[in-house]
Amino acid sequence: MKPKMRTRRRAVVDTNACVACGCCVKVCPLSAIRIWHGVWADVDPGRCVGCGKCAKECPASVIAIQEVRA
């Protein structure tokens, strides 16, 4: 029997397409997203729980919720 691989959800930003509008920062309940150099958003993997609020709010649709290894 194979052991189950543990995964968790996490937001991932396409930094090449991010317009740094800050909408994701405003809705993140855990302050897991920051705008860097006024150019792109970045997600702190230690804080993000993958709730998806940022992805729903992003007007450019550049945030995805992905399953990553825990």
N, C-alpha and C positions, 0 to 999 in steps of 0.2 A: 504494500500500500504506500502510495506516494504521500509525503507530508504536504499539508496545505501551505501554499505560499501566502503569507500575510500581505495584504495590500491596504492602502488607504487612499482616500480621494484628496486631490490637491489642485489648486488653480495654477495654470501655466499661461504666461503672457507671451504672445508673439511680439517681441520687442522691436522687430523691424517694422511692424505695422501700427504699434501703439502711438497714439497722438498725445499722451500725457494730459488728458483732460481732468483727471482726478476723480471721476465719478466712482470708480472702483474703491478708491481710498475712503470716500465718504460713507459707503454702505457696508464696508467690512466690519463685522462686529468684534473682531479680535485684533484690529490694527495690523493685519498681516501683510498689507500692501503699502509700498512707498513709491513716490515718484523720484527718480534719480536724474539729477542734472537738468530737470525740466524737460526731459526728452522721452523717457519711457517708465513704465511701471514695473516693479519687481516684487515677487512674492517671497516672504520669509517662510520656508518650508517647515520650520519649527512651530510656527503659529497657525498656519493655514489648516483648517479642518475640512476644506472642500465643500462648504455649504452651498456654493454656487451663486450667492447674491451678487458678487462682482461680475460674473459672466452674464447674468441677466441684465445688469445695469449698463454694461459697456456699450456705448453707442457705435463703436467701430467693430464690435464682435470679434475682438482679438484675444479674448480670454476663454480658455477651455478648461473644463474640469476633467482631470485624468486620474486613472488608477495607477498608483506607483507602489513599489515595494516598501513595506513598512520597516 
